[in-house]
Amino acid sequence: MDIIVLIKRVPDPNLPEQLVSISDAGDEIVVHASSQYSINLYDLNAVEAAIGLKETHGGNVTVVTADDASADQYLRRVLAMGADNAIRVDLDKAARSDPFQTAQAIVSAIKQKAIPSLIIAGRQSSDADSGYVPYLVAHGLGIPAISPVVTIKAASDKTINVGKLADATIDEYEISLPAVLLVSNEINKPRTPGLKGVMAAKKATIEVANTTSDGPKASKPKYSPKKGQRSVQSTKFIDGSDEDKAAALLAALDK
């Protein structure tokens, strides 16, 4: 079974709030230059799921990220866990901030090889928190996607049986392959790389794919400013009966 795992470098989720701000235009999250980064935590669950499938069914695990050369250390971290190959889709900051361009570049890189049996990704990233890219990759490749996956029951060359988290249950599905699975953290506990894996990963070759990211572009999002950046509005207290308060509130909202 050939498996691709999509990973993303994200700002450390434990960053102090003073190291994160919103741009003046309100369309970009600005992270202080001294900030630390890590692999998106859901993506580590995806890596563990892929390695577990390889250990059970055989095959090959390739980890893919769309980023610049500073992300190579995170690819090596995943190689140390047990992935076999790593591909960095070379993408500048402006392009990778757009999920459509990011997905198009990843699709282009995958098509240069061959569509794998399975693509696994985290259900969403901790920075943008959207989960668009894996779905857009699935759409670009013309294959199904399912999220959030919390169990993998069985797999064969043609199908995989998974449990999908619902409101109050875990619903079971049999998915035809190839497919994209977006996994949640309930699925496993990612392993810690051993010394042998770390040493081997240092020597591993990371393939760099230069692709186009042409295609539709997302409109710029608008982010709410942080607590300390919000403009202060005047506060008015309303006295009187409940009816008076309700009428005054409606009048204020209607302005």
Summary of the structure (lengths in Angstrom):
residues: 255
radius of gyration: 21.9
end to end distance: 61.3
largest distance: 74.8
contacts: 780
relative contact order: 0.18
helix: 35%
strand: 27%
